[in-house]
Amino acid sequence: MSKYTIGIDLGGTTMTAGLVDENYKIIGKTTWATRLPRPAEDLEKALADLCRTVAKENKVDFTDVKYVGIGTPGSVNFTTGFVGFNTNFGYYDWNLGPDLEAMLGCKVYVENDANAAAYGEYIAGGAKGYKDAVVITLGTGIGSGIILGGKILRGFNFAAGEMGHNVIVKDGIQCTCGRKGCWERYASASALTRETKVAMQAHKETIMWKMTPDLDHVNAKLSFDAAAKGDAVAKSVVDSWIEYVGVGIANVINTFEPEIICIGGGVSNQGETLLAPVRAYAENETKNITTGRFPKIVACTLHNDAGVIGAAALENSI
């Protein structure tokens, strides 16, 4: 019985392969640049080489690898390993799973990257030990993965669980998905950065001007840092943004009533400064509908390893 699987977190900038043991511990990782744009066949060859390399670097014979799992952006048919479209990469109708199986000679599972990362948190991270979990990543957009009864909620077109594209403001800010007012336009890290810049331009007295070289260097952390120093402008930006996070979390609770919600992305490093007010807001908003125990709301614990571990455990998600 093979003791190892390989999980790949395939991103637009880098791709990381991890050799993972049966206890979901990463034995070793290798990261290469994704080097886009390039033809899909070229990237597939690189992915196959990456798998062989991570095994070799950790002195494991590739025949001892049970299967390879890949988390990729895009709409993924989990049963066929077929990626319908991946706009970030410019690939349409990408036969990733079968192509890699032919190159590697082992089973290859392919899953949407947010689902893979959520499954990683569920199986070995912040949501370990719970049957129903939702993992929300606040990043450039909002990624979400939903685990119900230990299985990834995929939907019949394999696009379920896009919580970031629930509209929370009718006719609100234009979203890349085509809708207006999506949750990710208000509660992502990008949205926090945008609102920080707006507030700085309206309030030249804020200490945030002293804390950053210029507007181009503003990030999602700045307003939290300035609020911690007592800056009123920064505090109002953070408070408003946290309410938008809370609106979406309340929607998650009313829709799925999971036992636990894990929040990830760099901004989750704020810990209780973020989580405590989100809990309070969401609890107040849902108390008349979801009576009884309130779901746990915690920070993700695996960070960048979630996608690798989740991809390496995909066979268990069926």
PEUR-V248197 format. One record per residue. RES is the residue in one small letter. PSI is psi in radians with two decimals (* if undefined). NEAR is the number of other ideal C-beta (glycine too) atoms within 10 Angstrom. Layout:
# PEUR-V248197
res | psi | near
RES | PSI | NEAR
RES | PSI | NEAR
This chain:
# PEUR-V248197
res | psi | near
m | 2.21 | 5
s | 2.38 | 13
k | -0.19 | 13
y | 2.65 | 20
t | 2.86 | 26
i | 2.28 | 28
g | 2.34 | 31
i | 2.26 | 28
d | 1.81 | 28
l | 1.96 | 26
g | 3.01 | 19
g | -0.45 | 11
t | -0.82 | 10
t | 2.79 | 13
m | 2.27 | 21
t | 2.26 | 22
a | 2.37 | 29
g | 2.38 | 25
l | 2.10 | 26
v | 2.36 | 29
d | -3.11 | 13
e | -0.19 | 12
n | 0.23 | 7
y | 0.57 | 20
k | 2.39 | 12
i | 2.07 | 19
i | -0.62 | 16
g | 2.69 | 14
k | 2.59 | 18
t | 2.29 | 20
t | 2.28 | 17
w | 2.75 | 15
a | 2.46 | 9
t | -0.51 | 18
r | 0.94 | 12
l | 2.71 | 13
p | 2.58 | 10
r | 2.80 | 13
p | 2.62 | 10
a | -0.70 | 18
e | -0.65 | 9
d | -0.74 | 11
l | -0.66 | 20
e | -0.76 | 17
k | -0.72 | 15
a | -0.70 | 17
l | -0.71 | 24
a | -0.76 | 18
d | -0.69 | 14
l | -0.73 | 20
c | -0.81 | 24
r | -0.64 | 15
t | -0.80 | 14
v | -0.57 | 28
a | -0.83 | 22
k | -0.78 | 13
e | -0.43 | 14
n | 0.33 | 15
k | 0.72 | 9
v | 2.26 | 19
d | 2.32 | 10
f | -0.43 | 16
t | -0.26 | 9
d | 0.08 | 12
v | 2.11 | 24
k | -0.82 | 15
y | 2.94 | 18
v | 2.37 | 27
g | 2.48 | 29
i | 2.29 | 29
g | 2.09 | 32
t | 2.59 | 26
p | 2.71 | 19
g | 3.11 | 21
s | 2.06 | 16
v | 2.21 | 29
n | 1.81 | 15
f | -0.58 | 18
t | -0.47 | 12
t | -0.24 | 13
g | 0.37 | 21
f | 2.21 | 18
v | 1.90 | 25
g | -0.88 | 15
f | 2.55 | 15
n | 1.58 | 21
t | -0.62 | 11
n | -0.62 | 16
f | -0.27 | 21
g | 0.36 | 12
y | 2.38 | 21
y | 2.50 | 12
d | 1.05 | 9
w | 2.06 | 21
n | 0.96 | 16
l | -0.88 | 24
g | -1.02 | 24
p | -0.67 | 13
d | -0.79 | 19
l | -0.60 | 23
e | -0.72 | 16
a | -0.63 | 12
m | -0.64 | 16
l | -0.40 | 18
g | 0.39 | 11
c | 2.95 | 17
k | 2.41 | 17
v | 2.17 | 24
y | 2.43 | 25
v | 2.37 | 29
e | 2.70 | 28
n | 2.46 | 26
d | -0.65 | 26
a | -0.67 | 28
n | -0.73 | 29
a | -0.78 | 32
a | -0.70 | 32
a | -0.71 | 35
y | -0.61 | 32
g | -0.82 | 33
e | -0.61 | 30
y | -0.71 | 32
i | -0.44 | 21
a | 0.07 | 22
g | -2.38 | 26
g | -0.45 | 24
a | 0.18 | 29
k | 2.35 | 16
g | -0.02 | 9
y | 2.59 | 16
k | -0.65 | 14
d | 2.02 | 18
a | 2.55 | 27
v | 2.27 | 30
v | 2.14 | 31
i | 2.21 | 27
t | 2.07 | 28
l | 1.74 | 26
g | -2.39 | 17
t | -0.75 | 14
g | -2.70 | 24
i | 2.02 | 27
g | 2.56 | 25
s | 2.53 | 25
g | 2.41 | 33
i | 2.16 | 26
i | 2.03 | 27
l | 2.18 | 14
g | 0.54 | 7
g | 0.04 | 14
k | 2.55 | 14
i | 2.26 | 24
l | 1.96 | 16
r | -0.54 | 20
g | 2.82 | 12
f | -0.30 | 6
n | 0.21 | 9
f | 0.53 | 20
a | 0.39 | 14
a | 2.77 | 16
g | 0.33 | 24
e | 1.25 | 19
m | -0.50 | 24
g | -0.34 | 23
h | 0.41 | 18
n | 2.30 | 18
v | 2.25 | 14
i | -0.20 | 17
v | 1.87 | 14
k | 2.33 | 7
d | 0.57 | 9
g | -2.66 | 15
i | 2.39 | 13
q | 2.33 | 12
c | 2.73 | 18
t | -0.36 | 12
c | -0.18 | 13
g | -0.39 | 8
r | 2.97 | 14
k | 2.46 | 14
g | 0.37 | 16
c | 2.64 | 27
w | -0.70 | 29
e | -0.34 | 28
r | -0.22 | 26
y | -0.44 | 24
a | 0.09 | 28
s | 2.94 | 26
a | -0.62 | 22
s | -0.68 | 17
a | -0.69 | 22
l | -0.73 | 27
t | -0.79 | 19
r | -0.84 | 17
e | -0.52 | 19
t | -0.78 | 27
k | -0.73 | 18
v | -0.79 | 11
a | -0.67 | 18
m | -0.70 | 21
q | -0.50 | 11
a | -0.33 | 9
h | 1.54 | 16
k | -0.23 | 8
e | -0.23 | 9
t | 2.49 | 21
i | -0.16 | 14
m | -0.51 | 24
w | -0.56 | 16
k | -0.29 | 8
m | -0.03 | 17
t | 2.54 | 17
p | -0.72 | 8
d | 3.10 | 7
l | -0.52 | 13
d | -0.36 | 7
h | 0.08 | 9
v | 2.34 | 19
n | -3.11 | 16
a | -0.28 | 22
k | -0.46 | 17
l | -0.85 | 20
s | -0.62 | 30
f | -0.77 | 22
d | -0.75 | 17
a | -0.65 | 26
a | -0.65 | 20
a | -0.44 | 13
k | 0.05 | 11
g | 0.21 | 9
d | 2.12 | 21
a | -0.66 | 13
v | -0.84 | 21
a | -0.70 | 25
k | -0.69 | 16
s | -0.61 | 16
v | -0.86 | 26
v | -0.80 | 24
d | -0.77 | 12
s | -0.79 | 14
w | -0.73 | 26
i | -0.62 | 22
e | -0.71 | 15
y | -0.68 | 21
v | -0.79 | 26
g | -0.66 | 22
v | -0.85 | 19
g | -0.68 | 24
i | -0.67 | 26
a | -0.70 | 21
n | -0.71 | 17
v | -0.78 | 23
i | -0.79 | 21
n | -0.46 | 14
t | -0.80 | 14
f | -0.38 | 20
e | 1.05 | 16
p | 2.83 | 22
e | -0.58 | 16
i | 2.52 | 21
i | 2.17 | 24
c | 2.31 | 29
i | 2.20 | 22
g | -2.98 | 27
g | 2.79 | 20
g | -0.61 | 14
v | -0.32 | 23
s | -0.26 | 21
n | -0.24 | 13
q | -0.26 | 19
g | -2.32 | 10
e | -0.41 | 10
t | -0.60 | 14
l | -0.85 | 21
l | -0.71 | 18
a | -0.88 | 12
p | -0.55 | 16
v | -0.78 | 22
r | -0.86 | 19
a | -0.78 | 12
y | -0.87 | 18
a | -0.66 | 25
e | -0.76 | 17
n | -0.66 | 11
e | -0.39 | 18
t | -0.05 | 20
k | -0.45 | 12
n | -0.26 | 8
i | -0.95 | 10
t | 1.38 | 18
t | 2.69 | 8
g | -2.66 | 6
r | 2.45 | 8
f | 2.43 | 14
p | 2.64 | 23
k | 2.44 | 15
i | 1.99 | 23
v | 2.95 | 18
a | 2.58 | 19
c | 2.67 | 21
t | -0.32 | 17
l | -0.30 | 24
h | -2.18 | 16
n | -0.21 | 14
d | -0.18 | 24
a | -0.79 | 32
g | -0.67 | 32
v | -0.85 | 27
i | -0.75 | 28
g | -0.76 | 34
a | -0.67 | 32
a | -0.23 | 36
a | 0.19 | 22
l | -0.50 | 27
e | -0.51 | 12
n | -0.21 | 13
s | -0.06 | 21
i | * | 9
